Amino acid sequence: MRTLFTSDHEWLRIEGDVATIGITDYAQSQLGDVVFVELPRVGRALRKNEVAAVVESVKAASDVYAPISGEVLEVNGELAADPAMINSDAPGKAWFFKLKIVDKDELDGLMDETAYKAHTA
């Protein structure tokens, strides 16, 4: 398993041909208290950089983009029921959706943890 990051503050946990996707702790700290999450439907085909989900906080609404292309295999129903989970565990239990990876070459442009930390410094 490896974790990658986007400049838009999404994380991807890669396991085989499946990517679990969420927003980073940095992103949730910028949003403030999250009150609503809209997740994609299972079976939806997403293209890289397409809006996949929406997060609303007391401060703002933000789009969550598909960091790679793929088909939505699963969404986090617990997150939809309790969006505040993002504020307590953004890099863990508060994942948004899982994608079946269709083009592993799209992973090449993403950052590892060291590069992401430098990006947010």
C-alpha positions as MATLAB code, in Angstrom:
seq = 'MRTLFTSDHEWLRIEGDVATIGITDYAQSQLGDVVFVELPRVGRALRKNEVAAVVESVKAASDVYAPISGEVLEVNGELAADPAMINSDAPGKAWFFKLKIVDKDELDGLMDETAYKAHTA';
ca = [
       0.000    0.000    0.000;
       1.251    3.482   -0.814;
      -0.246    6.904   -0.224;
      -0.074    9.755   -2.731;
      -1.326   13.347   -2.643;
      -2.649   15.993   -5.043;
      -1.988   19.727   -5.040;
      -5.747   20.110   -4.387;
      -5.305   18.314   -1.025;
      -6.766   14.907   -1.788;
      -5.014   11.737   -0.667;
      -5.069    8.363   -2.408;
      -4.246    5.083   -0.719;
      -3.265    2.644   -3.477;
      -3.831   -1.078   -2.929;
      -3.483   -3.124   -6.113;
      -5.850   -1.634   -8.705;
      -8.025    0.200   -6.139;
      -7.506    3.743   -4.856;
      -9.227    4.900   -1.668;
      -9.643    8.683   -1.794;
     -10.202   11.362    0.828;
      -9.133   14.875    1.735;
      -6.025   15.659    3.721;
      -5.868   16.848    7.292;
      -4.553   20.157    5.921;
      -7.692   20.539    3.773;
     -10.057   19.818    6.643;
      -8.232   22.324    8.858;
      -8.765   24.997    6.195;
     -12.469   24.138    5.886;
     -13.321   24.230    9.570;
     -16.295   22.277   10.946;
     -17.686   20.048    8.184;
     -21.489   19.826    8.153;
     -22.337   18.042    4.864;
     -20.732   15.711    2.339;
     -22.093   14.726   -1.072;
     -20.490   11.546   -2.407;
     -20.499   10.129   -5.946;
     -22.768    7.217   -6.800;
     -21.362    3.713   -7.008;
     -20.728    2.740  -10.637;
     -20.032    6.295  -11.780;
     -17.097    6.641  -14.166;
     -14.909    9.585  -13.193;
     -12.286   11.279  -15.315;
      -9.135   12.719  -13.759;
      -9.789   16.238  -12.355;
     -13.589   15.871  -12.605;
     -15.651   17.011   -9.600;
     -16.401   13.813   -7.669;
     -17.785   15.023   -4.334;
     -18.684   18.157   -2.389;
     -17.773   19.100    1.180;
     -19.626   21.861    3.005;
     -18.392   23.446    6.202;
     -19.477   26.361    8.307;
     -16.965   28.440    6.288;
     -17.447   27.296    2.679;
     -18.364   24.610    0.177;
     -15.513   22.901   -1.659;
     -15.331   20.468   -4.528;
     -13.378   17.237   -4.221;
     -11.824   16.218   -7.525;
     -11.080   12.763   -8.869;
      -7.277   12.639   -8.691;
      -7.247    9.847  -11.281;
      -9.731    8.270  -13.689;
     -11.723    5.271  -12.595;
     -15.037    3.704  -11.673;
     -16.517    4.323   -8.217;
     -16.558    0.942   -6.474;
     -17.702    2.033   -3.021;
     -18.600    5.149   -1.042;
     -18.243    5.730    2.695;
     -21.806    5.616    4.019;
     -20.584    6.354    7.550;
     -19.115    9.627    6.311;
     -22.389   10.635    4.633;
     -24.212    9.996    7.920;
     -21.584   11.759   10.054;
     -19.662   14.378    7.985;
     -17.946   15.719   11.118;
     -15.815   12.560   10.993;
     -13.662   14.502    8.502;
     -12.609   16.875   11.285;
     -11.576   14.053   13.607;
     -10.031   11.525   11.174;
      -9.540   12.973    7.667;
      -6.639   10.667    6.749;
      -8.325    7.527    8.104;
     -11.965    6.627    8.725;
     -13.224    9.675    6.796;
     -12.346    8.349    3.318;
     -14.793    9.420    0.603;
     -14.829    6.753   -2.104;
     -12.911    3.921   -3.717;
     -12.022    3.895   -7.407;
     -10.985    1.065   -9.688;
      -7.838    2.458  -11.304;
      -8.046    2.455  -15.103;
      -4.693    4.084  -15.946;
      -1.832    3.628  -13.478;
       0.230    6.150  -15.478;
      -2.008    8.889  -13.990;
      -0.418    8.167  -10.599;
       2.947    9.426  -11.886;
       2.067   13.119  -11.488;
       1.063   12.819   -7.830;
       3.151   13.659   -4.753;
       4.524   11.399   -2.050;
       4.204   12.483    1.595;
       7.515   14.378    1.618;
       6.611   16.391   -1.483;
       3.115   17.092   -0.131;
       4.494   18.382    3.180;
       6.782   20.732    1.242;
       3.786   21.825   -0.872;
       1.788   22.824    2.217;
       4.683   24.422    4.126;
];
